[in-house]
């Protein structure tokens, strides 16, 4: 039997999820909490959950803080993020804090079941939000073995651009912030793709976070 904990401040949603999970063969919800602090207070080390379903936006102690606590105190617990947030920074931050998968709250029940099964059986759930390469970037420091050399080859404006990459701003909005033309910003982006050997904005953001260009 796979034991599951639900940490979400929306009681109606949490109750519905608990009913769905308990209807799945081999799963049982043993703990429900409305935020991270509530989870810590209710947590029983003698009856520890195998999978923790974790929301991000919660009062008192949100998903970022809770996943950080779990990573430090319950490293074997498998975190599945269930959130409305779809931005790269939220996904990267939760993965860095030990999340094994990330799905949206409007996912279909079969996708939800697939995520639980994958995390139970293989340890991770890889979907469009969490690609294999993204998970590799997060979990293996050797991906950026040459970072020190690469960092020395970046210009000041490229470093500033990388900071803006980790925000919600579009490329056009970044161009406005940097007082540059969109074409120049496109050039910075393409040069960084080449220098860092990545192909997406997510890859640029991960590099920036891993190398301390931005703090999360």
N, C-alpha and C positions, 0 to 999 in steps of 0.2 A: 504494500500500500504506500503510495506517494503522498506525503503530508504537505499541505499547502497553507500558507498564511496570506491574508489579504490586508494590505495597508492602503486605505483610500478614504478620504473624508466625506465622500458622497455615500451616505448610508443606503439609499435606495439602489444605487448601482452595485454597491458591495454585496447587498443581500441577493440581488439577482445573479451576480457572479458566483457567489457561494452555492446557490442552487444549481447553476450550470455545472460547476466543477464537481459537485457531489453526484451529479448524474453521470459523469464520466466514469467508466469502469477503472478501478485502480487508483482513484484519487479521493482525498478527503480533506476538507477544510477544517483545520484545528484551531485557528486563531484569526480574529478579525480586529483591526485597529483603525482609528481614524487619522493617525499621524505617526511619525516615527517615535516620538516620546511615549505615546500610548502603547505602541508595539513593544518597546523596551520594558515597560512596566508589566505588561501581560506575558512576556516571553518566559517560558519554562524550559531551562536547559535539559531537563529530563524528557521533554517531549518536543524536540526541536523540529521545525518544518524543513522539508527537503527543498521546497521551492517557495520563494517569497514574491508574491505579485505586488508590485510597488508603483504607486502613482508618484508624480513629481510635484505638482502644485497642491500643497497641503499647508494648513496653518501649523503654528508651533514648531514643528520639525518637518521640513519638506523632504522630497525624495533625494535630493543631492546630499543633504546632511545624513539622512537615514542610510543611504547606500554607503557613504563613507564610514559610518559606524559599523555597518554589517561587514564591510571589507576588513576592518580592523579587529572585530570581535567574533564574527562568524564567517570566516573565509571559505568554509565549505558550503555555505548556503548558496543556492542558485537563484539569482534575482532575474525576474522577468518584468520589465517595465511595461506598464499599460498606461498610456498617457494621451492627451490631446495635442501635445507639443510635437511638431514635426520638423523643427529646425535642427540643422547640423550640430550646433553648439550643444544643445540639450542632449542629443544622442551621444556625441563624443564624451561629454562630461559623465554621463551615466555609465558608459562602457569603461571609462577609465576608473570608475569607482566599483567595477566588478560585475556590472550587469551582464547576463548571458544572452539576452535577447531584448528586443524593443518592438512593441506593436502598438497600434493606435486603438483608441477606445471604440472606434466605429468598425473594428474588424468583425468579420463574420465568425460565428461560433466554431465552424470547422477550422478556420485559421487559428483561432485561439487554442483549440484542441491540438492542432499540429504543433504549435509553439510549445505547449506543455510537454507533449510527447518527445519532441526533439531535445528539449532541455533535460528531461528525465533520462533519455537514452544516450545522448551524445554530449550533453553538457552545454550546448549552444543552440540557438535558433537563428539561422541565417536567412534573412529576407531582403527585400529591396532597400529597406532602411539600413540594414546592417549587412554589408557585403562581406565576403570572405576576406577581401583585401583590407577593408576597414578594420575587421577584427584582428587581422595580422598586425596592422599598424599599432593598434592599441595594446596588444599583449606581448609583442616581441621587440625588445629594445634593439636587437641587431638589425632591424629593418633600416635604421638610420645610423649605421656604423660610421658613415662618412659625413655625418652632420657637421662636425667641427670644421672640416675642410669646406663644405658647402656653404656654411654660414659666412665664412670669410670672403666668399665670392658674391655675396648679396650686397646690393647698393642700399644706401640709406632710404631711398624712396621705395625700394622693394620691401624693406623691412616694415615701413609705415603701411604699405599696401597690405602686407600680411596681417597686420593688426586689424585693419578694416575688414578683411576677409572673414574674420571670426564674429562679425556683427550681422545683424539682419539686413543691412543696407545692400541695395542692388549695386551692380558695377557702375551704373550711371550716377547713383548717389555717392558712391566712393569717389568718382571723378570730381564731383562738385566739392566734396569735403577736402580733396587734395588740390583743388584749383587747377585741375588738369583736364584735358579733353578725354572723352570716352575712348578715342582711338589710342591715346597714350596708355590708358589703363589696360586696354586690351593687349597692348604690347608687353606691359609688366606681367600680366597674367600668363601670356604665352611663353615669355622668357622664364618665368618661374616653373611652369610646367616642364620645360626642358631641363632647367638646372636641377630641379628636385626629383625629376623622373616620376611625376604624377600626372594624372589626366583630368582631375576634377577639383572643384572648389573644396570639397571635403578633404581631399588629400593635402591641399595647401593649408587648411585649417588645422589638420592633425599635426603637420610639421611645425606650425606656429606654436601650438600648445605644447608639444613635446619638447621644444627647444626654448621654452620660457619667453617667447616673443610676446605672448599674451598669457595672462593668468586666469584660471577659471576655478 
